[in-house]
């Protein structure tokens, strides 16, 4: 789980891996201790790790997901979920 401000509104948000679902979820903070409904994004096969960093979104944090694809030719892969929030 990673806590960062993903939509640049000054309020912390939470990004996490959905156990067993192969998805990453983002909860956008409302600023009063509650969150908007979760938004899920495909995270590849068997995601193991989630990280955040400014990679391709003009200063906003993107999510980086590392997967262990046991049935694939490559044992480990990664994907970047670009931050397209406004």
C-alpha positions as CSV (number, residue, x, y, z in Angstrom):
1,X,0.0,0.0,0.0
2,X,1.3,3.5,-0.9
3,X,-0.1,6.8,0.4
4,X,0.5,9.7,-1.9
5,X,-1.4,12.6,-3.5
6,X,-2.2,11.1,-6.9
7,X,-4.5,13.7,-8.2
8,X,-2.6,16.8,-7.0
9,X,-5.4,18.2,-4.8
10,X,-3.3,18.3,-1.6
11,X,-5.2,15.4,0.0
12,X,-3.5,11.9,0.5
13,X,-4.8,9.0,-1.6
14,X,-4.1,5.3,-1.2
15,X,-2.9,2.9,-3.9
16,X,-2.9,-0.9,-3.2
17,X,-2.8,-4.3,-4.8
18,X,-6.1,-6.2,-4.7
19,X,-5.1,-9.6,-3.3
20,X,-5.7,-12.4,-5.8
21,X,-7.7,-10.2,-8.3
22,X,-4.8,-9.1,-10.4
23,X,-5.8,-5.4,-10.0
24,X,-4.4,-2.3,-8.5
25,X,-6.8,-0.1,-6.6
26,X,-6.8,3.7,-5.9
27,X,-8.8,5.3,-3.2
28,X,-9.0,9.1,-3.6
29,X,-9.1,11.0,-0.3
30,X,-11.9,13.5,0.4
31,X,-10.0,15.4,3.0
32,X,-12.2,14.4,5.9
33,X,-10.8,11.0,6.6
34,X,-13.0,9.2,4.1
35,X,-12.4,8.2,0.5
36,X,-14.3,8.1,-2.8
37,X,-15.3,4.7,-4.2
38,X,-12.3,2.6,-5.2
39,X,-11.1,2.6,-8.8
40,X,-9.5,-0.6,-10.0
41,X,-7.0,-1.0,-12.8
42,X,-5.6,-4.1,-14.5
43,X,-2.3,-4.9,-13.0
44,X,-1.1,-7.9,-15.0
45,X,-0.8,-11.5,-13.9
46,X,0.0,-12.2,-10.2
47,X,1.1,-8.7,-9.2
48,X,3.5,-8.9,-6.2
49,X,4.8,-5.4,-5.6
50,X,3.5,-1.8,-6.1
51,X,5.6,1.3,-6.2
52,X,5.1,4.9,-7.1
53,X,7.3,7.5,-8.9
54,X,7.2,10.3,-11.3
55,X,8.0,8.5,-14.6
56,X,5.8,9.7,-17.4
57,X,3.0,12.0,-16.1
58,X,4.5,15.5,-15.9
59,X,5.2,15.6,-12.2
60,X,2.3,13.4,-10.9
61,X,3.2,10.0,-9.4
62,X,2.6,6.9,-11.7
63,X,2.2,3.4,-10.3
64,X,4.8,0.7,-11.1
65,X,3.6,-2.9,-10.7
66,X,5.9,-5.9,-10.6
67,X,4.4,-9.3,-11.5
68,X,5.6,-12.8,-11.2
69,X,4.1,-14.5,-14.3
70,X,4.8,-18.2,-13.6
71,X,3.5,-19.4,-17.0
72,X,5.2,-16.7,-19.1
73,X,8.5,-16.9,-20.8
74,X,9.8,-14.1,-18.6
75,X,9.5,-15.0,-14.9
76,X,9.2,-11.3,-13.8
77,X,7.6,-8.4,-15.6
78,X,6.6,-4.9,-14.7
79,X,4.0,-2.4,-15.9
80,X,3.5,1.3,-15.4
81,X,0.1,2.8,-14.8
82,X,0.4,6.3,-16.0
83,X,-1.3,9.0,-13.9
84,X,-3.8,10.7,-16.2
85,X,-5.7,12.5,-13.4
86,X,-6.6,16.1,-14.0
